[in-house]
Structures are given as structure tokens and as C-alpha cells.
Amino acid sequence: MSTSASKLDHLRTEGDINLSPHRHRFQAEHLSSATRKLLAKDAQHFLHQAMSTPCLNALRSAEGAWIEDVEGRRYLDFHGNNVHQIGFRHPHVIAAIKAQLDTLPFCTRRYTNEPAIQLAAKLSARGPGDLRRVLFAPGGATAIGMALKLARAVTGRFKTISLWDAFHGASLDALSVGGERSFCEAAGPLLPGCEHAPPPDPSHCPFRCGKECNLACADYLEYILEHQGDVAAVVAETVRNVPIIPPPDYWQRIRAACDRHGALLILDEIPIGLGRTGRFFAFEYFGVVPDMVVLGKGLGGGIFPLAGILAREQFNVAAERSLGHYTHEKNPAACAAGLATLEVIEQGRLVERAAELGARTLADLRRRLAGHPLVREVRGLGLLLGVEVGRAGSNGHDEAERVMYAALRRGLNFKVSKGNVLTFAPPLNVAESELDQAWTRLRAALDAVASNLA
């Protein structure tokens, strides 16, 4: 395989691949010369990086479940970088931010403010068990870093175990505990002591458990815990955003293993928390309480970058060191947005809605796509849904990319994960008519690609 072909295959995570001929064809056919000139200016000024710059298109507005490009084309956005649990530009969040800007737009470090305290108290009240202590950060990767530092302070150890294929952020520490090959390779040498284990992926089990899962993956993770002997924490996504949904007993087995070997359990719910799965915290499905949970993405209402950790009360032991110390860790405008976001979720009963609507939507999507020659599996939890695609004997990467661009031409935006999984994360307040539009457009895109490949 050539170097460029190998690089292309490793950049399939998002489907937005600068090297792809499908991308260039889409831009040439779909975008005006004025938009392409705008994209060229963007590419002129920003550092280029995989899956980000040069950009695919340019936007001028976003509202609810919709984004609109500079040429006036509207797309149902079921990607949203997982920030729009309550949709884009929610009026309650906008009003809260505007009101905050009139009084205290920024809080100098060493001082506190009412919105930050209220948001911390609200999250503490939602935390089960003794998950009571909060620390905010300006992004998910930095929140992961804080969790790792706190785990070192609590245990006196530095090693971690995390899962292959996981993504915890793009900073060096977050990449080191992550497991996506394309990101890890691009970072160069990673932090020492970062061990990895196979994920609980029933559809692609490396242990070949067969139809009946025997949780060999959990046994293997405990094997590492036992043989390393000095692991500070197991760090993992409760439900992989693909989605990959663990077997029901998986997290109970890992929780017990961590307790036996003195390791903390840190669960990353940055993209899937705040109700997306049909529970406020996804770990509630599995009957466990982690030692820390990391939140982010939608916490800022789809406007502000805001993340944080929720930790056990007994872990308030690092007063002599800086776990975060970030300039914007108590940004009052961001915290006002977070408060307003939680109010919208609570008042609209969006967690319950995600559970009920998600179950109906999964059944509907399976019905619509049953027997399609490109569809291997349809899975989901709440309003986190995935469609795995690919022809027989194919890894499905080319098919997924073709479907993504075919869907964009029809006004539907989504993410491609693991190279061949079409991943959908609509707002929790999405209208049922918008879901119907999305699945109609998806089916049309799949049919068009299947027809061209026949």
C-alpha cells in the first residue's frame, strides 16, 4: 500500500478527508465559485490539519437541528460535534448569556461568581453516590487532563488502562489514554504508563465470544490490572460514541476489578452525557457509580466551550497542587449557558424524551433499512444512533464516505465513525417530523450509492 493510501485509510474516523476524491467532487459539483474562494482564504490563513482544515464548506447560521451554508442550503445536522443536545441557538440559553454579559462577562482567577457556584451545585445534586466535587475546564481534553492529575494525587500512581479505538481529546495526555490509531500516530511518542485493552464491542469481538458474550474483554482488562499492579485509573467512555454499547454486566465487572486492585474508574461522558442516551449519565444504565465522570460538549449549550469533572467527595485532597488553573474555568457567561442548558433539559424532560423517542426511532430506522444491501447493522441507545455499512468482503470505508456525501447533497449532515459507521446525534428536542425527514434522506442516499455500485 502506498504512503498516501495508507494515510487516507487511517483518516476515515470523521469521513471528512482532505485527500478524498469524493470530497473534491462534492465541492466541485455542490459549491459555488464564491464559496470555494472563501474556503481557499480559510486554507490560506489556518494551519492545515487532518479532518479539519482545509474545510468542507462554510456556514452562515444555525438554529435548532439545522445548519445553513453561505449559499442558503439547509442541512439537518445530526452531527453537531455532539454539542447541541438542546439544538443550536436556543433562546433560553441566548437570553441567559446576554443577561450575564451585562454584569460580569469574565471572572478573574482567585475570585468566584454566582453562575459558577450554581452550576457546580446543580451538577453535584445530579451526581449519584458521593459524586459531589466539581471542577470546570474550557474543553473536554483539558477536563480529561484534570481527571488524570487527580487520579495521580489520590492514588500516588501514574499508570492508566484505557480502551483501543477510544477518543478522549486531542491534547497529548488525552491522546495517550485514547486509542484511535490515526490520532495516536500523528502525536508521536505518547505518555508512559498508558496501557490499552480491547473494547467491549459485541459486533467486533477480538476474543470471538460468538453469539453469547462471556465478557472475556473484562477479564483481560483485569488481567492487566493484576499484572501491572500499580494502575492509577481505568479511563473509558461509558458508551463509545460510535455507538458501541457494552454488555449489561461489563461495567459492574470493571468496577469490581478496579476496587480489588486499588484503581479508580474514570468514565468519559463528554459527548454522551446530559441525557443523550436516555439517562442523564449513561453509566446509570449499568448500575455502577464511577470515581469520576467527565462531562463537556453540550454543557455549554452549543455556544461556549465548557467541560468539567464530577468526583467523589473524598477525593478533595489536592489543595496543594493545580489540577486545572485554567483562565476560563469559572467563566460566568459559560456557566450561565450551562445553567440555562440544564434548565431546558429539565423543564422539557428531554432525558425521558431521549429514552422514549430513541427507542421508537431505533425501531423505525431498523424497519426502514431492513434488507438494504449496504447496511450491516443498526444500533443505538437513546438518541445516539449508528448504521454500520459495507458490501460483503469490504471494510465499508468507501461506501460510508459515498453515503455521507450523497446525504449532504440531500441536506443531511452526520458523522462517520470507525470508517464505516454512520453516526447520528440529533438534538434531544428534535421534532419527530425532522427525524422522518432525516431517515427519508438517508434511505435515498443509501439507495443512490447502492445503485451506483451495482
N, C-alpha and C positions, 0 to 999 in steps of 0.2 A: 504494500500500500504506500502511495506517495505521501510525503510530509503534509501537503495541503489537504489531501483526502482524509488523512488521519486526524488532522486538526478539525476539519469540518465535522467528522463523526463525533468528536468529543464535545462539540459546542451545541449539541442537539437539545440541551436542557430546556431552553426557552423557545426554540423554534425560530427565533429572530436572529438569523445567522447572516453576517455580513458577506460571507463567501458564497452564499446560496444563489444559484441561477433562478430559483423560484422567486426569491426576493427581488432580484433585479427586474425580472419580467413583470412582477406585480407593480413595481414603481413606474416602469416604463408605460404600462398599459393603464394604470389606475390614477396616477398623479399628474397634475398639470405641470407645465414647464416652470410656472411661478413657484409651486410647492417644491419642485426639485431644486430650484435655485436657493430657496430658503434652507433646505436640507444641506446643500453644499456650503452655505455660510456657516451653519452649525458645525459641519465637519471641519471647516477651516479653523475654528477657534477652540474647539474642545479636543482634549486628548482622546485618541481613539482607543476603544476597548471592546472586547468581545461582548456580544449580546446587548450593547448599549449605544455606542457611537461608532460609525455613522448611524443615524436614526432611520426608522422605517417611514415615519410620516410626521406631520406637525398638527397639533391640536389648538383650537381656539376657545373651546368651552366644554364644561362637564356638568351634568346635573342628574341626580338620581342614579339610574342604571345606565345612563347614556353618556357617551363622549362624542364630540363633533370636531371634525378636522377643519383646517383653514379654508377648505373649498366647500364647506357646508354639508358634507356627508356625515350622517349619524350612524353610530355603531352601538349596539347593545354591548356593554363592557362587562363580561363575566370573568375578566382577568383582574383589573383594578389593583394589581400588586397587593391584593388582599387587604387594602386599607379602607374599603368602602362598605363596611358592614351596614351602615345606615344610608348608603348612597352618597353621591357627591353633592356638595354644596347644600347640605341640609340646613333649612332656615333657622332651626333652633340653635345649631352649632354656630352658624354665622352671627346670629344675634349675640350669643354669649361672648364670642371673640371681640366683636365691635364694642360691647359694653366694657370689657376688660381693657381694651386699648385706650379707652378714655380716661382711665385712672392709673393703672400700673401695668405698662406693657412689658416690663423686664424687672427681674429681681436680682440685685447684686448678690453674689455669693456671700455667705455668712449671715444672710437675712432670710427670713421665711415670708410666706404670704398665705392669705386665706384660701385661694383656689388650690394651691398645692396641698395644704393640710386637708382640705375637704376631699380631694381626690384620693389621697392616701387613706383617709378614714373609710371612704366608700369601698375601696378595693379590699381593705382589711376586713370589713364587715362581710364581704362576699367570700373570703377565704375560709375553706373548711379547716377543721382541726385548729392547730395553733399557727397557721399561716397568717401572721399579724403584722410583720415588719415590712416596710416598703422602701424602695429606693428607685428614683426615676433617672432616666438617661435620654439623650436626644436621638436614640436609634436602637434597633434590635441587637445589632452586633455589639454595641457598647454595653447593653444590658447583659448579654451573654458573658462578656468580659468581667463585669462586676460579679456575676454569679460564680465564675471560676475563681476569682480572687477571694470571695467569701468562703468558698469551699476549702481553699488552702488555709485560710485563717482558722476555720472551725476544726479541721482535721489534722493540720500540721503535715499534710501530704500534698503532692502535686500531680500525681498521675490521674488520668481520666480514661474511661471507656465510653465510646460513642459508637454510632452505627454507620456502616457503609451506606452510601447514597444519600446521607442526611445533609441538610444545609442549615447552618446556624448563623450565617452572616459572612460578610466579605473582608473583615479585618483579619489579621494574621492569627490571633488567638481563636476567633470563631471558626476560621477555615481549618485550623489544626484539629478541632474536635468535629468538624464537618467531615463528610465522606464522599462528596461529589468529585469525581475524578478531574473534570475539566477545571474546576476552581482550585483544587489542591495542587495540580501540576503547575498551574500558572503562578502560584505563590512561591515556588521554590521550597527550600528546606523549611519544615514546619516545626512547631514547638516540641520539645522532647516529652516523652511520657504519655503520648496520646495514642492509646490502643483503640482498635476498632473490632466490632463483631458484626456478623450478618444481621440484617433487619428482620423483623417478624413479618415477612411478606408471603402470605399463603399462596399467592399466584405464581411466585418465582422462588420457591424454597430451595436453597442450595443443599439442604440436607435430604431433599426428596422424600419428605414425610408421606406424600401421597394424599389421598382424599381425607384421611384422618390425621390432623396435626397433633404431633406428640411433644411440641414445644422444645425440640432439640436446640433451637436457636437460643432459648432462655437458658438451657443447661450449658451451652457453650459460653455464654456471657458469664455465668457463674464460675465456669472453669477458669476464665481469665482472671476474675476477681480473686479466686483462691490462689492461683499460681503467681500473680503479681504481688498479692499480699499487702500492698500499701497504696491502694487506689483511693483518691480523694472523693471522686464522684463518677456516677454514671450519668451522662448527659445525652438526652434523646428527645426527639419530637414524639409527643404522645400519640399522635396520628400523623403519619407523613403526609405532606400537603399534596401528594400525587393524585388521589389519596391512596395510602396503604393503611389498612385498618387491621391492627393486631388481633390475634385470637383473644377471646374474652378473658382468659386467665393469665395472659402474658405479663401484664404489669404487676399483678399480685405476686407472681414468681420472682420478678426482678426486685420488687420492693422487699420481699423476704430475703433475697440474696444480699442486697445492699445492707440490710440490718445485720445479717450474720457476719459480714466481712468489714463492717465499720465504714462503709462508703455512703456518701449522700446520694440521693436521687434528685436530679435537676431535670425538670420537664420543660421543654421549649414549646410554648403555645403562641409564639409571636404571630403567625398567620392564621391560626385556627381557633384562638381563644375568643372570648367575648361573645359566645353564642353561636358561632358558625356551625358547629357540629350538632347543635340541638341541645347542648349543655353549656352553661356559662364557661366552665372549664371542661375540656374534653376528657380529662382524667376521671371525671365523675362517672363516666360510663364504666370504668374498670374497677371501681371500688377501692381505690388507693388515694393516699394523700402524699404528694412528694415533699421533699425537704425545701425545695424552692420551685417556683414556677415563673417563667419568663413570659411577659406579655409585650405587645407592641403593635405595629401596623395600624389597625383600626382604632387604637386607643386615642389617637389624635384626631378622630373624626374625619379622616380622609383629607386633612388640611395640614396639620402640624406633625412633624416627626416627633414621636413621643413613645417611649417604651419604659419598662421597669421590671423589677423583680419583686416577688412576694415571698418572704422567707419566714421560717419558724421563729417564734418569739425568742427561743433560747439561743438563736444564732446572732443576737445583738452583742457581739464580742469583739468587734473590730474598730473600736472608737479611736485607737491609736494610729490607724492607717487610713489611707484614702482608697475606698472601694470604687468610687466614681469621680467625684470632684469635677464634674462637667459644668461648663459655664451656664448651660441652659437646663440643668437637671431639675430646677424648680421654676421653670419659665411660667409665669402666671397666665399668659394667653394660651399656651399649650395646655396647661392644666384646666383652664376654663373650657377649652374644647373637649378635653377628656371627660369632665363632669357632665357637660351637655350631651355627649355621646352616650354615656351610661344612662342618663335620664331618658333619652329617646329609646334605648334598648328596653329599659324597664317599663316605661309608660306604654310602649307599643307591644309589650310581651313578645319581643322579637326572638328571644331564646326558644320559647314554646312554639312560636310560629315556624322557626327553622326546623324544629323536630317534626312537626306535623306536615308542613309543606314539603320538607325534604323527603320524607317517606313517600308521599304521593308522587313527587317529581321523579324519584328514582324508579318507581314502578312504571310511570308514564314513559320515561326515557327508555327503559328496557323494552317496553312494548313497541315503541316506535322504531327501535333499531334492531329488533329481533330478526335474526337470519341475514343481516346485511353482510355481504362478502368481505367487507373491510373491518368489521367490528369483532373483536375477540372477547371483550368483557366490558360490562357497565357496572360501576360500583360507586358507593357514596356513603356519607354519614352526614345527616342534616343537609345543609346547603353547601356541602363540599362534594363535588361530583367528578367522576373521571370516566372517560371512554378510551379503552385501550384498542389501538387499531394496528392493522398489518395483514398483508397477504400471507398465505401459507409459505413457510420457508424464508420469510423476510423478517428483518428486525423491526420493520414498521416505521423507521425513521423518515424515509422519503414519503411514504403515504401520509404520515401525520403532518409533515410540512405542507404537502399539497393541499390537504384538507384545511389547514389553518388559513392559507391564502385564498382558497375558494370561499371559505366562510367570511373572511374580511371583505371580499368582493360583494358579499351578500349582506354586509352590515352586522357581523357578529365577531366580537373580539374575545379570545381566550388564550390561555397559556398552554404550551406543550411541555410536559414533564417527562423525564427519563427517556426522551427521544421519541416515544410513540404513545404517550397518554395525553389525550385532550382533557385538560383540567378546567373545571368551571367553578367559579366562586362568585355567584351573583350577590347583590345586596340582600340582607335579611328581610328588608321591606319591599323587595321586588314584587311587582304586580304579577298575578298569575297569567294575565294576557301577555306580559313580556316574556315569561317563561315559554309560553306557547310559541311566540314569535321566534325565540332563540332556537328551540328544538326543530321547528319547521325549517329554519335556515341551515341548521346543522345537517339535517337529513338531506337537504338539497345539495349541500357541499359534498357530503359523502357520496351521494349518487353521481354527481358530476365527476368526481375523481375516479370512482369505480368504472364509470363508462369510458373515461379516457385511458384507463389502464387495461381495459379488456382486450 
